[in-house]
Amino acid sequence: LLAGSPDFAYLTPYHQVMAHRAQGYLPLVHERALLTGILVVRRDDPIRSVQELQGRELAFPAPNAFGASLWMRALLAEREKVQIVPTYVQTHSNVYRQVIRGKAAAGGGVNHTLQQERDEVRADLRILLETPGVPPHPLSAHPRVDAGLQVAMTEAVLALAKEPAGAALLRAIEMPQPVAANHARDYRPLESYKLEKYVVTSRAA
């Protein structure tokens, strides 16, 4: 991707920032609903401020999971000035259970996965911090792709959402309500969080 090999790519918001910087990839469409990461604590925990997490151990599903880990860790460090000790427990469900069992002071997830948990799990958790909303994963094109083809691809995806069979395909990639994308408006604001500083390579992980 960073070498510009694919003409089209389905990217995380972070990868869109990096691909645009490296090759000028242009986002065509993304899901209408904004993506937000959440930081949860036990409902009965006295913690009321993220500053109280300074130096504490926090659980995350994986180092580079965008909303639940990468962006949340960047937000804590860059905006909140909070340094934490991250531990990675593979899944969002594991994060929520680590927090409930008191094995982590807090944990990162996303609203979508929290809402999928059983009632008793949700009842034991409280959202301490939510990230700003960002447009989620875009379908993007390399700038060498003909401008007319980029427009045609955008229009084709938007048209899919209006047909039952196409809508089912888009739901499967969590893009049930696609809208046209714009890099400067939708993804450039992420650059201020210096996300690249918080990416963990497989060797380091």
Summary of the structure (lengths in Angstrom):
residues: 205
radius of gyration: 18.3
end to end distance: 21.4
largest distance: 56.4
contacts: 651
relative contact order: 0.24
helix: 41%
strand: 20%
